[in-house]
Amino acid sequence: MDIKRTGSGAWNSRAVVHNGVAYLSGLVADDKSLTVKQQTAQVLEKIDAVLAQLGTDKTKILSSVVYMADLGEKDAMNEAWMAWMDPAHPPARAAVGVTLTPGTAVEIMVQAAV
């Protein structure tokens, strides 16, 4: 069984690849002063970078979960998501309201084919 871990730290890995699927940890924006839309765009850029490092891209995303501190901001998050997402390759996706660390408006996890 071949399992590849990337960006491993004390408590998680940035991504784990197994059986042709990449599982990314939840990613958050670096700049907590940004709006929900801006934080979402920053997270999506980070997702692009991790996927590229693994030899895949957003067109191969199978599933995503967007965790939001305020579901009332879903429209703003969706603006950034729709500007980024390849409309020919939409993944399965859920948006969930949760308590996030202070200043974090959005956290996104994805699974993608490699």
Secondary structure as UniProt FT lines:
FT   STRAND          3..6
FT   STRAND          15..18
FT   TURN            19..20
FT   STRAND          21..24
FT   STRAND          27..28
FT   TURN            32..33
FT   HELIX           36..53
FT   TURN            54..55
FT   HELIX           58..60
FT   STRAND          61..68
FT   HELIX           71..73
FT   HELIX           74..84
FT   TURN            87..88
FT   STRAND          92..97
FT   TURN            102..103
FT   STRAND          106..113
//
